[in-house]
Amino acid sequence: MPSRKGYGSIDDYLESFPEDIRERLAAMRTAIGRVAPGAQEKISYQMPTFYLNGNLVHFAAYAKHIGFYPTPSGIAKFKKELSKYKNAKGSVQFPLEEPLPIGLIQRIVKYRVEENLNKNRKS
């Protein structure tokens, strides 16, 4: 797998992977962007990140999976739907040999957008 150092943009990150992985990462990027059109794309923690009133979600490629990091609240809210995947407090692993669950990813991102936008309203 490519080194995780020095990515200047999500494009740079994607370019560092073989075509099959790059296509999966691009599909994830597109899916997230569709439900978070106002989010800024950047690299944070050397991972592609969508930022909207704070970190929204991160994602990254690994040897056997695509990691998705929608914060602990995103995992907790969709715990039942994510139960078929290896997951932890703030992350989930989508195996490379399975199709990405784009609809589920988009529902989680939509939830995170609403959560982040409501941060300021509560204060």
C-alpha positions in Angstrom: 0.0 0.0 0.0 1.2 3.6 -0.6 2.9 5.6 2.1 0.5 7.8 4.1 2.8 10.8 4.2 2.5 14.1 2.4 -0.8 14.1 0.5 -1.7 17.6 -0.6 -5.2 16.8 -1.7 -7.7 14.0 -2.0 -6.7 13.8 -5.7 -3.1 13.2 -4.6 -4.3 10.5 -2.2 -6.4 8.7 -4.8 -3.6 8.9 -7.4 -1.3 6.9 -5.1 -3.4 3.7 -5.3 -3.9 1.1 -8.0 -6.8 1.7 -10.4 -9.2 -0.8 -8.7 -8.8 0.8 -5.3 -8.8 4.3 -6.7 -12.2 3.6 -8.3 -13.6 2.5 -5.0 -12.2 5.5 -3.2 -13.6 7.8 -6.0 -17.0 6.2 -5.6 -16.9 6.8 -1.9 -15.8 10.4 -2.5 -18.7 11.0 -5.0 -21.3 9.4 -2.7 -20.2 11.6 0.3 -20.1 14.7 -1.9 -23.6 14.2 -3.1 -25.1 14.4 0.3 -22.6 16.9 1.7 -22.3 19.4 -1.2 -21.3 22.3 1.1 -18.5 20.3 2.7 -14.9 21.2 2.1 -12.6 18.4 0.9 -9.2 18.2 2.6 -6.6 15.9 3.9 -6.6 15.4 7.7 -4.7 12.7 9.6 -3.3 11.9 6.1 -6.8 10.7 5.0 -9.4 12.1 2.7 -11.7 14.2 4.9 -14.9 16.1 4.4 -15.2 19.1 6.7 -18.4 21.0 7.4 -18.6 23.0 10.7 -16.0 20.5 11.9 -14.8 17.1 10.7 -17.6 15.3 9.0 -16.1 12.0 7.9 -12.8 10.5 6.9 -12.1 7.5 4.7 -9.0 5.6 3.7 -7.8 2.5 1.8 -6.0 -0.4 3.5 -4.7 -3.8 2.3 -8.1 -5.5 2.7 -10.7 -2.8 3.3 -11.8 0.7 3.0 -12.0 2.4 6.4 -14.8 4.9 7.0 -14.7 7.2 10.0 -18.0 9.0 10.7 -17.2 9.6 14.3 -18.6 7.6 17.2 -22.1 9.2 16.9 -22.3 8.1 13.2 -21.4 4.5 14.1 -23.8 4.5 17.1 -26.8 5.8 15.1 -26.4 3.1 12.4 -25.1 0.3 14.7 -27.7 -2.3 13.5 -27.0 -1.6 9.8 -23.2 -1.7 10.4 -23.2 -4.8 12.5 -22.3 -7.0 9.5 -19.0 -5.1 9.1 -16.0 -5.0 11.4 -16.5 -1.7 13.4 -15.3 0.1 16.4 -16.3 3.2 18.3 -15.8 5.6 15.4 -14.9 3.5 12.4 -16.1 0.7 10.1 -14.3 -1.5 7.6 -15.8 -2.2 4.2 -14.0 -5.3 2.8 -12.5 -4.8 -0.6 -14.1 -8.0 -1.9 -17.6 -6.7 -1.3 -19.4 -3.8 -3.0 -19.4 -0.5 -1.0 -22.8 0.1 0.7 -23.2 3.5 -1.0 -26.8 4.0 0.3 -25.8 3.3 3.9 -22.7 5.6 3.5 -24.9 8.4 2.3 -27.4 8.0 5.1 -24.6 8.1 7.6 -23.1 11.2 6.0 -26.5 12.9 5.8 -26.9 12.3 9.6 -23.4 13.7 10.2 -24.2 16.8 8.1 -27.3 17.5 10.2 -25.4 16.8 13.4 -22.6 19.2 12.5 -24.9 21.9 11.3 -26.9 21.7 14.5 -23.8 22.2 16.7 -24.0 26.0 16.5 -27.8 26.1 16.9 -27.5 24.3 20.3 -25.1 26.9 21.8 
